[in-house]
Amino acid sequence: MSAYTETTSAGLNSPVFYPDNPGFHEHFDDKPFEFQHHFTPDHPLFSRERLRKLLLDLIRQGGVYFDAGEVRVDQRWDSVPRQNRQIEDVYDSLDNSGAWIILRKVQRDREYNELLEAAISEVMALSGRDIDQDRKSHEAIIFLTSPNRVTSYHIDRECNFLMQVTGEKQANVFDRNDREIVPHEELEVYWAKDNNAGIYKPQFQDRAYVFTMRPGTGVHIPVNSPHWLKNGNNISVSLSISYQYADKRRKGVYQANYYLRKLGLKPTPPGIYPILDTLKGSSMAAALDVKRRLKGKAAHEV
């Protein structure tokens, strides 16, 4: 049980997660699993009025993304349709605009920050992992989705707990260790230069973990686990609690392997030789630091 049970201004008078779920301890950042949480449509932080206020606040801070229109499962995010409309109008017509709205870094609002900190504290308690030792950043994101809208196939660098608050959607999550679905080459390109490097392979759709998400349920999506989602017949509100590792083991190794492969070599993937992974990660971090310094110096001289 979480130690965070006192009533706060965010209306948190109970734990975020239901604690009796072995997935937190057994499958944390390894395999996807379903869990239960305490956020439902009647929670004060997820009313349409409160979310609209949050939307307007984040617009001024540059924390809102949206697109609208029909999207395919295999469509790259940089090719999805955009609309020349005010975001407030899109939000107010969410039931028929075919839109996907992302409210980023909602923890800039004090009440949502309380929610984020409570959730991270509980994840550590339930999983037994001291993620503070290897955490670069953490974030709370709210997704607002029109009926029947698809979120295309992609991979993320965050470790994610996605919670359904309003509406229903289907989440399809794939095993990141299945090399037919996620080749090392794709991960190398992803970490080195292209957030859209994940390629949907419909012939492997039957390997997906398929979750029907309803209010009060959630899905844990490990780092780099490919996934796509299909919204149901109603507006969907989802909350993502996520964090990024600060490690060199994954990012640095894949970046180094990307450049080694460009030289015609066949680099060893992460996890086989830990000492070599450490060397690659440190070398990549040093190289990127030198690049940043040179770029900054050139800009200063100009």
Secondary structure, 3 states (H helix, E strand, C coil): CCCCCCCCCCCCCCCCECCCCCHHHHCCCCCCEEEEECCCCCCHHHCHHHHHHHHHHHHHHCCEEEEECCCCCCCCHHHCCCCCCCHHHHHHCCCCCCEEEEECCHHHCHHHHHHHHHHHHHHHHHHCCCHHHHEEEEEEEEEEECCCCEEEEECCCCEEEEEEEECCEEEEECCCCCCCCCCHHHHHHHHHCCCCCCCCCHHHHHHCEEEEECCCEEEEECCCCCEEEEECCCCEEEEEEEEEECCCCCHHHHHHHHHHHHCCCCCCCCCCCHHHHHHHHHHHHHHHHHHHHHHHHHHHHC
